[in-house]
Amino acid sequence: MKVAPKKIYDVVTPIIEGLGYELIGVEWLPQGDHSLLRVYIDTKLGIKVEDCERVSHQLSGALDVDDVVAGQYRLEVSSPGTDRPLFTLQHFTQFIGSLVKLSCALPVNGQRKFKGVVSAVQGTIITLSLQDEVVDISMQNIQKANLIPD
């Protein structure tokens, strides 16, 4: 998971929460002049395009003033969608019993990519039930994780 640096979270979190949204997570994908800062927001009522525009407008100004991101980048504000990204242990706990796909930085049992049901979260360990085995994966090893829609 290309999670954004803490300084970006420090700027965007109070703005998003102040506007009445929940911050799901932030991805920072540095690629020179084509870098991308993707911010996921949500509410209990869901997210509309207008919500994304509103948050994007507020974040653009704050990020420019605080100069948190060096160089050029594109800001994208999005709903988590049906293939919702999972950024935190709380997200995995919330979706125990759900099918997910994830990729790891380091191999676990000789594998880096997994598709399975989140069966438990204990400490920083996520337990996935695969078709023929159960695997424990450290949260620190997870690069990217998403729900698989029903």
Long-range contacts (C-beta under 8 A, 24 or more apart in sequence): 1-25, 1-27, 1-85, 1-87, 1-142, 1-143, 1-144, 1-145, 2-27, 2-28, 2-29, 2-143, 2-144, 3-27, 3-28, 3-87, 4-28, 4-37, 7-68, 8-37, 8-63, 8-68, 8-69, 11-59, 11-62, 11-63, 11-66, 11-68, 12-39, 12-59, 12-62, 12-63, 15-55, 15-58, 15-59, 15-62, 16-41, 16-55, 16-59, 19-54, 19-55, 19-58, 21-47, 21-51, 21-55, 24-80, 24-84, 24-85, 24-87, 24-91, 25-85, 25-87, 25-88, 27-85, 28-69, 32-71, 33-71, 33-72, 34-72, 34-74, 35-69, 35-71, 35-72, 35-73, 35-74, 36-73, 36-74, 36-76, 37-63, 37-69, 37-73, 37-74, 37-75, 37-76, 38-76, 38-77, 38-78, 39-75, 39-76, 39-77, 39-78, 40-78, 40-79, 40-80, 40-85, 40-87, 41-77, 41-78, 41-79, 42-79, 42-80, 46-79, 47-78, 47-79, 51-79, 52-77, 52-78, 52-79, 53-77, 82-147, 82-149, 83-146, 83-147, 83-148, 83-149, 84-146, 84-147, 85-144, 85-145, 85-146, 86-145, 86-146, 86-147, 87-145, 89-121, 89-124, 89-126, 89-139, 92-118, 92-121, 92-126, 92-139, 92-145, 93-121, 95-147, 96-120, 96-121, 98-147, 98-148, 99-147, 99-148, 99-150, 100-128, 100-145, 100-146, 100-147, 100-148, 101-145, 101-146, 101-148, 102-128, 102-137, 102-142, 102-143, 102-144, 102-145, 102-146, 103-142, 103-143, 103-144, 103-145, 104-137, 104-141, 104-142, 104-143, 105-141, 105-142, 105-143, 106-141, 108-135, 108-136, 108-137, 108-141, 109-133, 109-135, 115-148
